[in-house]
Amino acid sequence: MSSSDAEAQSLNPRGGSNQAYSLDQQGVEIESGSEIWKSSFLENSPGLTISQCFYTKAGNKAVETLFLSYDEVDEKSKRLAAGLGQIVDPLSHRNNLKNESDENFNVRHKPKIGIMSSNRPEFFMTCLACIQQNYVLVPISSKFYSTMQYIISKCELSLIIAEKASDVERLLSGMKGDCEDRRKAGISGEMPKIAGLKNIIIINAEDITGQIHDMASKSDVTLHIFDDILSKGRKILENRSKPLPVKVNPDDVYIICFTSGTTGLPKGVQITHRGIIMSISAAATIIQNRMPKLLMRGSEKKMHEDMRILHPTTFFGPPIMLQAMKNNAENPSNSRERILSLLLYSHKSGRCGNLLQRIAAKFIDFIFLRLFRLGFGDRIRMISTGSTTLHADTLSFARYLFGCPIIQGYGQTEATSLISMTWPDDDISSDHVGGPAPCCIVKLEDVPEYGMRAANGIGQLLVKGPSITPGYYDEDRLTRELFTEDGFLRTGDIATIDQNDGTIRIVERLKDLFKIATGRYVPPFYYEQYFSSCPIVSEIIIEGRKTERHLCAIVVPKTDQAADFILRELIRFEMADVSRGEDDPKVRAIVLLHQPLLKFEGLLTETRKVKRLAVRQMFEKQIDHAYERQLPAVIDNL
């Protein structure tokens, strides 16, 4: 076994849990000159499955209650597991094999349960129930029919748990090849049908109509009520003297999580119990004494109301939320945003203003900062953000606003979400995503087609460790392409690793880089981050041509009241104001869209990531026109 293999598998702790660590060194080389980096402190794997961790917590916190106690969730998940077993096992291949440790019993043979639901207690109960029965969970979004149909077909799902009646109706319509979304959009042509579906469990049973029952009967699908499954499971457990006889191992696949599919069909990432436990353990190791008492995952809908009620200590939110706060502070439209604006002024004046400005800043802080923080429950001790890099100015403002550490995480589905994260006590840096997490090691790989060499400190980021996926479901060729010969996962991200402190800076997605006439490779996302701070820009995509020296911006403006030529000039002026540098290529061509990108079919994934190839194809003529005339190509509808 090589040194990198040993480090990736054992990850022995370096010092005791109370050891102090210097911010000067967040990542270290395994050996001098090896160019393979690990976290400055590491943690042993608990070697448990997810359900074992939950039951350990349940045993310690049986009396801790919010809306549902640990005991209640434990009991209901066991009932659900027993009830699901009555539906699933007779249909599965499990009974045809003597032992689940049989080498032929791989993830293809295991029963798989689809679930279409938002974050709610029933979702989590389903997760625990599937773990207890060693079923594989397959989350499905109903947003795009083609993706939904592909996942159901790929995983050969015969049972799906659906939240709403509209989800059930969508599934049953799909079995006939009928897609309402395409009809409304005026898109004709045959759609692939949903096949093999035999059972649907509905969570919100009160929404089911007689029409849906008729559709299910005609499609030979049995409808079940979630609460009825719990009742059946309770009776089964009451008549059973022994617990469920299913063994779950740390390396068993827990979930197949499909990627967003920015470059084609979604890929099913297999995630194991060990992968999830190692990622959580690594994050807990870095956070250490800041472990949260009450977690909250944020969305804009009713977020402030929930936070005032729950008073969370830790908040998980996307960078776009913090960016929106800063944008609103710069362009206030209501009283709350005017307070933000005052705080933004205070933040800037407190750092670089004269004496009177600094005194005013302290006064504003005293009056308004506490008022603002009360809106978030007044107990926020840590904010965690990820998915995209946070702009340095936004990060600085957010730190001042909340007065707590803001942790930036970097990862991807194939790495069970976590590759690196900044340390809580690092409240100065803003241009990196921390050193490697304790669950993995990292290094750079040459990208010769772009002239990048790992020896020069830039290349494709590679990662290895027990948190990494075993591969894509039923995609052997793509799995082979995912890994290097020595077992490192190719992240597809261009990155640099600071040779002094081991911190990682993400430059761009490899597949998104494009070349312009000057011979320079342009990372579009990096420019989009800067230009998104323009007050009249709602959405922006940066494009380019090999034959052009300048960039083209596809812009959705925040206002459609001004004439297009005025909007064009305003956007150019604002973009010039936030230009990154004299040597950087400038935006000279602009395509104006008077509808959000979401209105154009096929441009965004379900997670709202941009499908750049689809954008280039859809707006090719408009981009060419904008380059030729250097006038805005205006698109109201396609």
C-alpha positions in Angstrom: 0.0 0.0 0.0 1.3 3.4 -1.0 1.7 6.3 1.5 -1.2 8.1 0.0 -3.4 5.0 0.2 -2.5 4.5 3.8 -3.3 8.2 4.6 -6.6 8.0 2.8 -7.7 4.9 4.6 -6.5 5.2 8.2 -6.4 9.0 8.8 -4.9 8.7 12.2 -5.5 11.7 14.6 -2.6 14.1 15.0 -2.6 15.0 18.7 -5.5 15.1 21.2 -8.9 16.7 20.6 -8.0 19.7 22.7 -4.8 20.5 20.9 -4.5 24.1 19.6 -3.8 24.5 15.9 -2.3 27.4 14.1 -4.2 29.2 11.4 -0.9 29.5 9.5 -1.1 25.9 8.4 -4.5 24.5 7.4 -3.1 21.8 5.1 0.3 20.0 5.1 2.1 17.8 2.6 2.1 14.1 3.5 5.8 14.1 2.7 8.1 16.9 1.6 7.9 17.2 -2.1 5.1 14.7 -2.5 2.6 17.4 -3.6 -0.1 15.4 -1.9 -1.9 17.5 0.8 -3.9 16.5 3.9 -5.6 18.3 6.7 -3.4 19.6 9.6 -5.5 17.5 12.0 -7.2 14.2 11.3 -9.9 12.2 13.0 -10.5 8.4 13.1 -13.6 7.0 11.4 -16.3 5.9 13.9 -16.8 2.9 11.6 -20.6 3.1 12.1 -23.6 3.1 9.9 -25.9 6.1 9.8 -28.6 4.3 11.8 -26.2 3.3 14.5 -25.1 7.0 14.9 -28.8 8.0 15.2 -29.6 5.4 17.8 -26.6 6.4 19.8 -27.9 10.0 19.8 -31.4 8.8 20.5 -30.2 6.9 23.6 -28.5 10.0 24.9 -31.2 12.5 24.1 -34.4 10.5 24.5 -36.1 13.4 26.4 -35.0 16.1 24.1 -38.1 17.3 22.2 -38.8 19.9 19.7 -41.6 18.8 17.4 -40.7 15.1 17.4 -38.5 13.5 19.9 -35.7 11.1 19.0 -37.7 8.3 20.4 -40.8 9.1 18.3 -38.7 9.3 15.1 -37.0 6.0 16.0 -40.3 4.2 16.6 -42.0 5.6 13.5 -39.0 4.7 11.3 -39.0 1.1 12.6 -42.7 0.9 11.9 -42.2 2.3 8.4 -39.3 -0.2 7.8 -41.6 -3.1 8.8 -44.4 -1.8 6.6 -42.2 -1.3 3.6 -40.8 -4.8 3.9 -44.3 -6.2 3.3 -44.5 -4.3 0.0 -40.9 -4.4 -1.2 -39.5 -7.8 -0.4 -42.0 -9.9 -2.4 -41.1 -7.9 -5.5 -37.3 -7.8 -5.0 -34.5 -10.2 -5.8 -33.5 -10.4 -2.2 -35.3 -13.6 -1.5 -33.5 -15.3 -4.4 -30.2 -15.0 -2.7 -29.1 -16.8 0.5 -26.9 -14.1 1.9 -26.6 -10.4 1.3 -22.8 -10.7 1.6 -22.9 -12.9 -1.5 -20.6 -11.4 -4.1 -23.5 -11.4 -6.6 -25.6 -9.3 -4.2 -24.5 -5.8 -5.3 -26.4 -2.6 -5.4 -28.2 -3.6 -8.6 -29.9 -6.5 -6.7 -30.9 -4.4 -3.7 -34.4 -3.0 -3.5 -34.5 0.7 -4.3 -37.0 3.1 -2.9 -37.7 6.4 -4.8 -38.8 9.4 -2.9 -40.3 12.7 -4.2 -40.6 15.0 -1.2 -39.4 18.3 0.4 -37.5 18.4 3.6 -40.0 17.1 6.2 -40.1 14.5 9.0 -41.5 11.8 6.7 -38.5 12.2 4.4 -36.1 11.6 7.3 -38.1 8.7 8.6 -38.0 7.1 5.1 -34.2 7.5 5.2 -33.9 5.6 8.5 -36.4 3.0 7.4 -34.4 2.3 4.2 -31.2 2.0 6.2 -32.8 -0.5 8.6 -34.0 -2.7 5.7 -30.8 -2.1 3.7 -32.8 -0.6 0.9 -31.2 2.0 -1.4 -32.8 5.4 -1.3 -33.2 7.3 -4.6 -34.4 11.0 -4.3 -36.3 12.2 -7.3 -37.3 15.7 -8.3 -40.5 16.1 -10.2 -39.5 19.5 -11.7 -38.4 18.1 -15.1 -40.2 15.2 -16.5 -37.4 13.9 -18.6 -35.0 13.7 -15.6 -37.7 12.1 -13.4 -38.5 9.5 -16.1 -34.7 8.7 -16.7 -34.0 8.2 -13.0 -37.0 5.9 -12.5 -36.1 3.9 -15.5 -32.4 3.7 -14.7 -32.9 2.5 -11.2 -35.9 0.2 -12.1 -38.0 1.7 -9.3 -41.2 -0.2 -8.5 -42.1 1.8 -5.4 -42.0 5.6 -4.9 -43.0 7.6 -1.9 -44.6 10.9 -3.0 -45.4 13.9 -1.0 -48.3 15.5 -2.8 -51.2 14.5 -5.0 -49.7 16.5 -7.9 -46.6 14.3 -7.7 -48.7 11.1 -7.9 -50.7 12.6 -10.8 -47.4 13.4 -12.6 -46.1 9.9 -12.2 -49.3 8.3 -13.4 -49.5 10.6 -16.4 -46.0 9.7 -17.2 -46.9 6.0 -17.3 -49.1 7.0 -20.3 -46.3 9.1 -21.8 -48.3 12.3 -21.1 -46.3 15.3 -19.9 -48.5 18.3 -19.0 -45.5 20.7 -18.9 -44.6 20.0 -22.5 -48.2 20.5 -23.6 -48.4 23.9 -21.9 -45.1 24.9 -23.6 -46.5 23.8 -26.9 -43.8 21.1 -27.4 -45.0 18.1 -29.4 -43.5 14.7 -29.9 -43.6 11.4 -28.1 -42.2 11.3 -24.5 -40.6 8.1 -23.1 -43.0 6.5 -20.7 -42.5 5.7 -17.0 -42.4 1.9 -16.8 -42.2 -0.7 -14.0 -43.9 1.4 -11.3 -46.2 -0.8 -9.1 -46.7 1.0 -5.8 -47.0 4.7 -4.8 -47.1 5.7 -1.1 -48.7 9.2 -0.7 -47.8 11.3 2.3 -50.5 14.0 2.1 -53.4 11.6 1.6 -56.1 14.2 2.0 -55.2 15.6 -1.5 -56.0 12.3 -3.3 -59.0 12.6 -5.6 -61.2 10.0 -7.2 -59.7 10.8 -10.5 -56.2 9.9 -9.3 -57.6 6.6 -7.9 -59.0 5.9 -11.4 -55.7 6.7 -13.1 -53.9 4.4 -10.7 -56.3 1.6 -11.3 -56.0 1.9 -15.1 -52.2 1.9 -14.8 -52.1 -1.2 -12.5 -50.5 0.9 -9.7 -51.5 0.3 -6.1 -51.8 3.5 -4.0 -50.9 3.4 -0.3 -51.3 5.9 2.5 -48.1 6.7 4.5 -49.9 6.6 7.8 -51.5 3.3 6.9 -48.0 1.8 6.3 -47.0 3.0 9.8 -50.1 1.3 11.3 -49.4 -2.0 9.5 -45.7 -1.8 10.6 -46.7 -1.3 14.2 -48.8 -4.5 14.1 -46.0 -6.4 12.5 -43.5 -5.3 15.2 -46.0 -6.1 18.0 -46.3 -9.7 16.7 -42.5 -10.1 16.2 -40.3 -11.2 19.0 -37.0 -10.4 17.2 -35.7 -7.3 15.6 -35.5 -6.9 11.8 -32.9 -9.5 10.7 -31.0 -7.2 8.2 -27.3 -6.5 8.5 -26.1 -3.1 7.3 -22.3 -2.6 6.7 -20.4 0.7 6.5 -19.5 0.1 2.9 -23.1 -0.6 1.8 -24.6 2.0 -0.6 -27.0 4.1 1.4 -28.3 6.5 -1.4 -28.0 7.0 -5.1 -27.9 10.8 -5.6 -28.3 11.9 -9.2 -26.2 14.9 -10.3 -27.8 17.9 -11.9 -26.7 17.0 -15.4 -25.1 20.2 -16.7 -23.4 18.4 -19.6 -25.9 15.6 -20.4 -27.9 13.0 -18.6 -27.7 12.9 -14.8 -25.3 10.4 -13.3 -26.2 8.4 -10.2 -23.6 8.9 -7.5 -23.4 6.0 -5.1 -22.9 7.2 -1.5 -22.0 4.8 1.3 -22.6 4.9 5.0 -18.8 5.2 5.5 -18.7 8.2 3.2 -21.4 10.1 5.0 -20.0 9.3 8.5 -16.5 10.3 7.5 -17.7 13.6 6.0 -19.7 14.5 9.1 -16.8 13.4 11.4 -14.4 15.6 9.4 -16.6 18.7 9.6 -17.1 18.1 13.3 -13.4 17.8 13.8 -12.8 21.3 12.2 -15.7 22.9 14.0 -14.7 21.3 17.4 -16.0 23.4 20.3 -18.5 25.3 18.0 -20.7 22.2 17.5 -24.2 23.5 17.0 -27.0 23.1 19.5 -29.7 23.9 17.0 -29.2 23.6 13.2 -31.2 25.3 10.5 -30.9 24.9 6.8 -32.1 28.1 5.0 -34.3 28.9 2.1 -35.9 32.3 1.4 -39.5 31.1 2.0 -40.5 32.0 5.6 -36.9 31.9 6.7 -37.0 34.9 9.0 -40.2 33.7 10.7 -38.8 30.3 11.4 -35.5 31.7 12.7 -37.3 34.0 15.1 -39.2 31.0 16.5 -36.4 28.5 16.6 -33.5 30.7 17.5 -30.9 28.5 15.7 -27.2 28.7 16.7 -26.0 27.5 13.3 -27.3 28.4 10.0 -26.7 26.8 6.6 -27.4 29.1 3.6 -26.3 29.5 0.0 -23.9 32.3 -1.0 -26.6 33.9 -3.1 -28.5 34.8 0.1 -25.6 36.7 1.6 -24.9 38.3 -1.8 -28.6 39.4 -2.0 -28.3 41.1 1.5 -25.3 43.1 0.3 -27.0 44.0 -3.0 -30.1 45.2 -1.1 -27.9 47.2 1.2 -26.4 49.0 -1.8 -29.8 49.6 -3.4 -32.4 49.8 -0.6 -36.1 49.7 -1.4 -37.7 49.3 2.0 -37.1 50.0 5.7 -35.2 46.7 6.3 -32.9 47.3 3.4 -32.3 50.9 4.5 -31.1 49.5 7.8 -28.8 47.2 5.8 -27.6 50.2 3.9 -26.7 52.0 7.1 -24.9 49.0 8.3 -23.0 48.7 5.0 -22.0 52.4 5.4 -21.0 51.7 9.0 -18.9 48.7 7.9 -17.0 50.7 5.3 -16.6 53.8 7.5 -15.5 51.8 10.5 -12.7 50.3 8.4 -11.4 53.2 6.4 -13.3 56.4 7.3 -12.1 59.5 9.2 -12.6 59.9 12.9 -16.1 61.3 12.7 -17.2 58.6 10.3 -15.8 56.0 12.6 -17.7 57.5 15.6 -20.9 57.5 13.4 -20.2 53.9 12.5 -20.0 52.9 16.2 -23.3 54.6 16.8 -25.0 52.8 13.9 -23.6 49.5 15.1 -25.0 50.1 18.6 -28.5 51.1 17.4 -29.0 48.8 14.4 -26.8 45.8 14.5 -28.6 44.1 17.4 -32.0 45.0 15.7 -30.8 43.3 12.6 -29.5 40.2 14.4 -32.8 39.8 16.3 -34.4 39.1 13.0 -32.3 35.9 12.8 -33.1 34.7 16.2 -30.2 36.5 18.0 -28.3 33.3 18.8 -26.4 32.7 15.5 -22.9 31.5 16.4 -21.8 30.2 13.1 -22.9 30.4 9.4 -21.9 27.8 6.9 -22.1 28.3 3.2 -21.1 26.4 0.1 -22.0 25.4 -3.5 -20.2 28.5 -5.0 -17.4 30.7 -3.8 -18.4 33.8 -1.9 -17.2 37.1 -3.2 -14.5 38.6 -0.8 -16.5 41.9 -0.3 -19.7 40.0 0.5 -17.9 37.7 2.9 -16.3 40.7 4.8 -19.7 42.4 5.0 -21.5 39.2 6.2 -18.9 38.7 8.9 -19.4 42.2 10.2 -23.2 41.9 9.9 -23.6 38.7 11.8 -20.6 39.0 14.1 -19.8 35.3 13.9 -17.5 32.9 11.9 -18.6 32.2 8.4 -17.4 28.9 7.1 -17.0 28.2 3.4 -17.1 24.6 2.4 -16.2 23.1 -0.9 -17.1 19.7 -2.2 -19.2 17.7 -4.6 -21.6 14.8 -4.6 -18.9 12.4 -5.7 -16.9 13.3 -2.6 -20.0 13.0 -0.3 -20.2 16.8 -0.2 -17.0 17.7 1.7 -13.5 18.1 0.3 -12.3 21.2 2.1 -13.6 23.9 4.5 -12.3 27.0 6.1 -11.6 27.0 9.9 -14.1 28.9 12.2 -11.3 31.0 13.7 -10.0 32.2 10.3 -11.9 35.4 10.1 -9.4 37.2 7.9 -8.9 35.2 4.8 -11.5 35.4 2.0 -9.9 34.1 -1.2 -9.9 30.3 -0.5 -12.1 27.4 0.6 -9.7 26.2 3.4 -7.4 23.2 3.5 -8.3 19.6 2.8 -10.9 18.1 5.2 -9.7 15.4 7.6 -11.6 12.8 5.5 -9.4 13.1 2.4 -6.1 14.0 0.8 -5.7 16.2 -2.3 -3.2 17.0 -5.1 -3.1 18.7 -8.5 -3.0 17.1 -11.9 -1.5 18.6 -15.1 -4.0 20.0 -17.6 -1.7 20.1 -20.7 -4.5 21.2 -23.1 -4.7 24.5 -21.2 -1.0 24.8 -20.4 -1.5 24.1 -16.7 1.1 22.2 -14.7 0.8 21.0 -11.2 4.4 21.9 -10.6 3.5 25.6 -11.2 0.8 25.4 -8.5 -2.3 25.1 -10.7 -4.2 22.2 -12.3 -7.2 19.9 -11.9 -7.9 19.1 -8.2 -7.8 15.4 -7.3 -9.1 13.9 -4.1 -8.9 10.6 -2.4 -10.2 9.1 0.9 -12.9 6.9 2.5 -15.6 9.6 1.9 -15.2 9.2 -1.9 -18.0 7.5 -3.9 -17.3 3.9 -5.2 -18.6 5.1 -8.6 -21.6 5.9 -10.7 -24.6 3.5 -10.6 -24.6 1.2 -13.7 -22.0 3.4 -15.5 -18.8 1.4 -15.6 -17.2 3.6 -18.4 -18.0 6.9 -16.6 -16.7 5.4 -13.3 -13.4 4.5 -14.9 -13.1 8.0 -16.3 -13.8 9.5 -12.9 -10.7 8.0 -11.3 -7.0 8.2 -12.0 -4.9 5.0 -12.1 -3.8 5.5 -8.5 -7.4 5.9 -7.2 -7.8 9.7 -7.0 -11.1 11.2 -8.0 -11.0 13.9 -10.7 -13.1 16.8 -9.4 -13.3 18.6 -12.8 -12.3 21.8 -11.0 -9.2 23.9 -11.8 -7.6 24.9 -8.5 -4.4 26.2 -6.8 -2.9 25.0 -3.5 -1.1 27.6 -1.5 2.4 26.2 -0.8 2.6 28.0 2.5 -0.6 27.1 4.3 -2.1 24.3 2.1 -5.3 26.2 1.4 -7.2 25.6 -1.8 -8.5 28.2 -4.2 -11.0 27.1 -6.8 -10.5 28.9 -10.2 -13.2 27.4 -12.5 -14.9 24.3 -13.7 -12.6 22.7 -16.3 -15.4 22.1 -18.8 -16.5 25.8 -18.6 -13.2 27.4 -19.6 -13.1 28.9 -23.1 -10.5 30.5 -25.2 -10.6 34.0 -26.8 -8.6 35.5 -29.7 -5.8 36.8 -27.4 -5.0 33.1 -26.6 -6.2 33.6 -23.0 -8.5 31.0 -21.3 -11.4 32.7 -19.6 -13.0 31.3 -16.4 -16.6 32.6 -16.9 -17.9 32.0 -13.4 -15.2 34.2 -11.9 -16.3 37.1 -14.1 -19.9 36.4 -13.5 -19.3 36.8 -9.7 -17.9 40.2 -10.2 -20.5 41.4 -12.7 -23.4 40.1 -10.6 -22.8 42.9 -8.2 -24.0 45.4 -10.8 -27.3 46.9 -9.3 -29.2 46.5 -12.6 -28.1 43.0 -13.4 -30.4 40.2 -12.2 -28.8 37.3 -14.0 -25.7 37.1 -16.1 -23.8 34.5 -18.2 -20.4 35.3 -19.7 -19.6 33.8 -23.1 -16.8 34.2 -25.7 -15.5 33.3 -29.1 -12.1 32.1 -30.3 -12.2 34.8 -33.0 -13.1 37.6 -30.6 -10.9 39.6 -28.2 -13.7 40.7 -26.0 -16.4 38.9 -24.0 -20.2 38.7 -24.5 -22.6 39.0 -21.6 -26.1 37.5 -21.7 -27.9 39.7 -19.2 -31.3 39.6 -17.5 -31.7 43.2 -16.3 -33.6 44.0 -13.0 -35.7 46.5 -14.8 -37.4 46.5 -18.2 -38.7 50.1 -17.9 -35.7 51.7 -19.8 -35.1 51.5 -23.5 -32.8 48.8 -24.6 -30.0 51.1 -25.7 -30.1 52.8 -22.4 -30.0 49.5 -20.6 -27.0 48.5 -22.7 -25.0 51.6 -21.8 -26.0 51.3 -18.1 -24.8 47.7 -18.0 -21.6 48.5 -19.8 -20.9 51.4 -17.4 -21.6 49.3 -14.3 -19.5 46.4 -15.6 -16.6 48.8 -16.3 -17.0 50.0 -12.7 -16.5 46.5 -11.3 -13.9 45.4 -13.9 -11.3 43.1 -12.4 -8.2 44.7 -14.0 -6.7 46.6 -16.9 -5.4 43.4 -18.5 -8.6 41.5 -18.2 -10.9 41.1 -21.3 -13.7 43.5 -21.3 -17.4 43.0 -22.1 -18.1 44.6 -25.5 -21.2 42.5 -26.6 -24.4 42.2 -24.7 -27.5 40.1 -25.2 -30.5 41.3 -23.3 -33.1 38.9 -22.1 -36.4 40.3 -20.8 -37.3 37.0 -19.2 -35.5 35.1 -16.4 -33.4 32.1 -17.6 -35.8 29.8 -15.8 -38.5 30.7 -18.5 -36.3 29.2 -21.3 -36.6 25.4 -21.3 -33.4 23.5 -20.9 -31.0 26.3 -19.8 -30.9 25.4 -16.1 -30.7 22.2 -14.2 -33.0 21.4 -11.3 -30.5 23.0 -8.9 -30.4 26.1 -11.2 -27.0 25.5 -12.5 -26.4 26.9 -16.0 -26.2 24.5 -18.9 -23.6 26.5 -20.8 -23.6 24.4 -24.0 -27.4 24.7 -24.2 -27.0 28.5 -23.7 -24.5 28.7 -26.5 -26.7 26.7 -28.9 -29.9 28.6 -28.0 -28.5 32.1 -28.3 -25.8 31.5 -31.0 -27.3 33.9 -33.5 -27.9 36.6 -31.0 -24.4 36.4 -29.7 -23.0 36.6 -33.2 -25.2 39.7 -33.9 -24.1 41.4 -30.6 -20.4 40.9 -31.6 -21.0 42.2 -35.2 -22.8 45.3 -34.2 -21.7 45.7 -30.6 -25.4 46.4 -29.9 -27.6 44.5 -27.6 -29.5 41.6 -29.1 -32.8 41.8 -27.4 -34.8 38.6 -26.7 -38.4 38.8 -25.3 -39.3 35.2 -26.0 -38.2 32.2 -28.1 
